[in-house]
Amino acid sequence: MPRQIRLNAFDMNCVGHIQHGMWAHPRDRSMHYTDLDHWVSLAQTLERGLFDGLFLADILGVYDVFDGQPDASLRNAVQIPVNDPLLLVPAMAYATQNLGFGVTCNLTYEPPYTFARRMSTLDHLTKGRIGWNVVTGYLDSAARGMGLAQQPEHDSRYDVAEEYMQVVYRLWEGSWEDAAPLHDRERRLYADPARIHRVKHEGRHYKVDAIHLSEPSPQRTPVLYQAGASARGREFAAAHAECIFVNGQFRHNVRDIVADIRAQAKTCGRDPHDIKVFVGATVVVAPTDAEAQDKLAEYRAYASSEGALAHYSASVGIDFSRYGPDEPIRFVSNNAMRSNLEAITVRSRGSEWTLRKLMQMMVLGSRQAPIVGSPSHVADEMLAWMDEADVDGFNLSRTVVPECVEDFVALVVPELQSRGVMKQAYAPGTLREKLFGRAGRLPPSHPAARCRW
Ligand SMILES: Cc1cc2nc3c(=O)[nH]c(=O)nc-3n(C[C@H](O)[C@H](O)[C@H](O)COP(=O)(O)O)c2cc1C
């Protein structure tokens, strides 16, 4: 059987996520992000299209690197205003049965003890459909909001994350034994104290002496997502992640990153295919290639290159308002998204990037060139990515909502199914069981498994 494609919808609890300016399109509904109906309806459409998950991004700061201020981001609603992603999940989970929810939470600014409980609560409420996108942040504006002068140094954020993972694994996996909850009305025993263990941790960054507050949830540890692609980021991903998000314009670049992560996972004693890799993509589809090109032109009229530049400046930590149109973009070591900057500097394989070239890529208000065409053209492109870059699936960002999701479900999903690369129905079980096609918890090769009581 050919490899089955995995699909995540990529979204955020805000107006402008990746394709900036689309909110102004007359048919776009992203301004309804404060309305639960908007999210419930999205989740139901995704479930109709057998999407594996809805991945919700989040940031705790504002993009204020472009021109040294947040004005361009505020004018264009570039991930600001932004609401809490976790609070959307229970309503969407209530309205669906199978869709997974990957939610971004930044560990730099929250103690592991309270965070572990919040994830367990969501794992209970979703009946085992929750995932956590482990991020450490990349914005100084977030650090300032949290009372720090600037964010911690790039690689040391991953060191803190290593310790954080050890603590949350122990809370999720090591505190309550499976047999601890007795739920025994006759003997009036809710839980067996002898089977509930205190987690004592005293490390460089965290100190915990507590039992986990939640009783065991279906997955215990949520499905772990990660998106760091720098050398240190990949090392972390290879050790911990079950799903990895990568971005890239070119298949050969992404293939190198994926090969490295899978090789490192093997070195850590993991099966390299215990990691599902999702590449970011934007799709504009219509019944024919010509209609899709017309749709792209129509969307394009609303794209904001100012918004795209404000986003990109903050992502890579470079103020592009200071660059001339044809000045080559240079690598500087900073604390933002290192891999993104490397992709257009040291890893650009001889082709020099300039502001003009970046702006040419920003056709829909982001730096991601969209896949545009008929269902068969889109499916060809997606399958070429899977073959050539060894990715397992896609992280599909929105353009004009909800029509972009509805079009994809109506046109591309049946095409993928007819080619035998997409499921006809959801598999049973938790999100982890659905994704990896095997029952039970994290495999023994995963570091969380070593934290069981
Ligand atoms: C698809 C994708 C989604 C991401 N979502 C978030 C997010 O929601 N919040 C966040 O703080 N960082 C997010 N990141 C940033 C990563 O967590 C990480 O900081 C970034 O990829 C740079 O990692 P590196 O410095 O190891 O290269 C995302 C990255 C990618 C590729």
The ligand as an SDF file (V2000), in Angstrom:
LIG
                    3D

 31 33  0  0  0  0  0  0  0  0999 V2000
    5.2980   25.2200   10.9120 C   0  0  0  0  0  0  0  0  0  0  0  0
    5.8870   25.9260   12.0850 C   0  0  0  0  0  0  0  0  0  0  0  0
    5.0570   26.3770   13.0830 C   0  0  0  0  0  0  0  0  0  0  0  0
    5.5510   27.0480   14.1830 C   0  0  0  0  0  0  0  0  0  0  0  0
    4.7060   27.5210   15.1300 N   0  0  0  0  0  0  0  0  0  0  0  0
    5.1740   28.2200   16.1600 C   0  0  0  0  0  0  0  0  0  0  0  0
    4.2990   28.7870   17.0970 C   0  0  0  0  0  0  0  0  0  0  0  0
    3.1020   28.6480   16.9870 O   0  0  0  0  0  0  0  0  0  0  0  0
    4.8200   29.5020   18.1220 N   0  0  0  0  0  0  0  0  0  0  0  0
    6.1460   29.6930   18.2900 C   0  0  0  0  0  0  0  0  0  0  0  0
    6.5460   30.3380   19.2550 O   0  0  0  0  0  0  0  0  0  0  0  0
    7.0210   29.1660   17.3930 N   0  0  0  0  0  0  0  0  0  0  0  0
    6.5560   28.4670   16.3470 C   0  0  0  0  0  0  0  0  0  0  0  0
    7.4080   27.9680   15.4150 N   0  0  0  0  0  0  0  0  0  0  0  0
    8.8330   28.2210   15.5970 C   0  0  0  0  0  0  0  0  0  0  0  0
    9.5720   27.0150   16.1060 C   0  0  0  0  0  0  0  0  0  0  0  0
    9.1140   26.5970   17.3620 O   0  0  0  0  0  0  0  0  0  0  0  0
   11.0540   27.3420   16.1750 C   0  0  0  0  0  0  0  0  0  0  0  0
   11.2810   28.4210   17.0490 O   0  0  0  0  0  0  0  0  0  0  0  0
   11.5530   27.7360   14.8190 C   0  0  0  0  0  0  0  0  0  0  0  0
   11.2110   26.7400   13.8670 O   0  0  0  0  0  0  0  0  0  0  0  0
   13.0230   27.9850   14.8110 C   0  0  0  0  0  0  0  0  0  0  0  0
   13.7170   26.9320   15.3620 O   0  0  0  0  0  0  0  0  0  0  0  0
   15.2680   26.9440   15.3170 P   0  0  0  0  0  0  0  0  0  0  0  0
   15.6990   28.2280   15.9500 O   0  0  0  0  0  0  0  0  0  0  0  0
   15.6740   25.7060   16.0350 O   0  0  0  0  0  0  0  0  0  0  0  0
   15.6140   26.9200   13.8490 O   0  0  0  0  0  0  0  0  0  0  0  0
    6.9390   27.2890   14.2960 C   0  0  0  0  0  0  0  0  0  0  0  0
    7.7880   26.8390   13.2860 C   0  0  0  0  0  0  0  0  0  0  0  0
    7.2770   26.1630   12.1870 C   0  0  0  0  0  0  0  0  0  0  0  0
    8.2200   25.6900   11.1130 C   0  0  0  0  0  0  0  0  0  0  0  0
  1  2  1  0
  2  3  1  0
  2 30  2  0
  3  4  2  0
  4  5  1  0
  4 28  1  0
  5  6  2  0
  6  7  1  0
  6 13  1  0
  7  8  2  0
  7  9  1  0
  9 10  1  0
 10 11  2  0
 10 12  1  0
 12 13  2  0
 13 14  1  0
 14 15  1  0
 14 28  1  0
 15 16  1  0
 16 17  1  0
 16 18  1  0
 18 19  1  0
 18 20  1  0
 20 21  1  0
 20 22  1  0
 22 23  1  0
 23 24  1  0
 24 25  2  0
 24 26  1  0
 24 27  1  0
 28 29  2  0
 29 30  1  0
 30 31  1  0
M  END
$$$$
